[in-house]
């Protein structure tokens, strides 16, 4: 783009961290803080909770999407890969 950059201000949106290991949650939050990331970090402890936080419940208005999702693929209840598949299915990008 001829040296131009487009910046979208996403500091008003949260970061969703999907991780079941408390040590990994702590390390990720520490790394974000050290990088001066100012966004609120919300944590989902399993794929089911992540799906609810990303998509809401059937029949509900979906919640405001996060700026970034950091997703562990090996999650209890619903795997991270299944969360991605559900997001794609509901958005019509199967």
ChimeraX attribute file (.defattr): number of C-alpha atoms within 10 A of each C-alpha:
attribute: neighborCount
match mode: 1-to-1
recipient: residues
	/A:1	5
	/A:2	4
	/A:3	4
	/A:4	6
	/A:5	7
	/A:6	6
	/A:7	6
	/A:8	6
	/A:9	8
	/A:10	13
	/A:11	12
	/A:12	10
	/A:13	16
	/A:14	18
	/A:15	21
	/A:16	22
	/A:17	22
	/A:18	23
	/A:19	24
	/A:20	17
	/A:21	12
	/A:22	10
	/A:23	9
	/A:24	13
	/A:25	17
	/A:26	11
	/A:27	11
	/A:28	16
	/A:29	17
	/A:30	12
	/A:31	12
	/A:32	15
	/A:33	12
	/A:34	9
	/A:35	9
	/A:36	9
	/A:37	13
	/A:38	14
	/A:39	18
	/A:40	15
	/A:41	18
	/A:42	15
	/A:43	19
	/A:44	20
	/A:45	18
	/A:46	23
	/A:47	26
	/A:48	18
	/A:49	17
	/A:50	25
	/A:51	20
	/A:52	15
	/A:53	19
	/A:54	19
	/A:55	20
	/A:56	15
	/A:57	12
	/A:58	8
	/A:59	6
	/A:60	8
	/A:61	9
	/A:62	13
	/A:63	12
	/A:64	12
	/A:65	14
	/A:66	19
	/A:67	15
	/A:68	14
	/A:69	17
	/A:70	13
	/A:71	20
	/A:72	18
	/A:73	17
	/A:74	14
	/A:75	21
	/A:76	13
	/A:77	12
	/A:78	16
	/A:79	18
	/A:80	23
	/A:81	15
	/A:82	16
	/A:83	23
	/A:84	14
	/A:85	14
	/A:86	16
	/A:87	16
	/A:88	12
	/A:89	11
	/A:90	10
	/A:91	10
	/A:92	8
	/A:93	9
	/A:94	9
